[in-house]
Amino acid sequence: MKHVLPAALILGAASAAAILSTASAPPTRTAYCQPVAYRDYEVVFGRSVLVRPVPGCTRPSLVRKVSNLSGLPEAPQEIPVPSPNTFLPRIWLFVSHLEYSLDGHGWTYLRALP
């Protein structure tokens, strides 16, 4: 019985500390918007896609091209919010695909819409 009480106190203090640390953590806010990719032009060995942030979003999107052969990503590219003075960026995909990130760290596959 002597050993049970200190163990219970230690577990109780550890769980209280874990609850307080998660409660005081600020909510995560995404730095980028989810992009939308539209197929623009297709050839036998690749395609071009137009990329933009989802309609209604006021922040840019972050995308990168990843090789399907080696799996190596290229440098991330920031996609600006469309305006009358900017064009949608066209990205050519030859044996590669696009991934996007909402926070600049985790990457998700981006599927091109027809």
N, C-alpha and C positions, 0 to 999 in steps of 0.2 A: 504494500500500500504506500510505503514511503516513496517509491520510485515512480508511481503512477501520477501523483500530484504534481511534481516538477515537470514531468513530460506534458501533462495537460496544460499547465501554465505556459510552457514554451510554445506549444501548438496554438493555443489561444492568442498569444501575443503575435505570433507569425501571421495568423489569419487576419487579425485586426490590422496589422501593418499592410498586408496585401490589399485589404478592402479600402483602406485610406489612400493608398498610393494610386489605385485605379479610379477612385472617386475624384481625386484632385487632378487627374490628368486632363489637359485641355482637349476638347473635341478636335479630331483631325479634319482639316479642310483641304480639299483638293486644290492644287495649284493650277491644274489644266482641265479643260473640258474634254469630253469624249469626242473623238472625231468620227466623221462619216466619210467613207471612200466610195466613189462612184466610178464604175468602169467607163472609160472614155473611148479608147481605141484599142483594138486587139489585132495582133499579127500572129504568125504561126509560132513564133518562139517567145512571145511575151505580150504584155498589155500595159497600157498607161491608165492610171487612175487619177481622178481629181479628188483632193482631200480638203475637207473643211470641218470646223467645229460644228456640233449639232446646232440646228437652228434655235435661236433664242439665247444661246450662251454668249456671254460677253468677255470670256477669257480665251486665250489661244489654246491650241492643242499641241501635244508633243508626240511625234511619230518617229519611227526608225525603220529602215529597211534591213531585213535579215536574209542572208543567203540560205537557200534550201540545201545547197551542196555542203558547205562547210559549217553552217550554223553561226557564222560570225556576223555580228551586227555592225552596221555603219553608224556614224555619228548621228545622234538625235537631231531632228529638224523641227523647229517650232512653226506651226501653221497659224498664221494670223486670222483674226476675225474678218470675214469678207466685208468690203466696203465698195462704194463706187469707184474708188481709186486703186483698189488692189484686185488682182486676179487670183483665182483658185490655183494653188500649185499643182502641177502635173508631175507625177512620179512614175517613171518607167520601171516595171518589174520584170526582169529577165531571170528566171530560176530563183526567185526570191519572193518574200511576202512582207507585209507591213505589220508592225506591232505598235501599240500606243501605251502611254503611261499617264495616269492621273496625278501622280506625285513625283515623277522623275526617277523612281527607284524600281517599282514593280512594273512588268511589261505584260500586255495581253494581246493575243492575236487579233488583228483587224481584218475582217472579211469585207471584200468589195461588193457593193450592191450592183445588180445588173442595170 
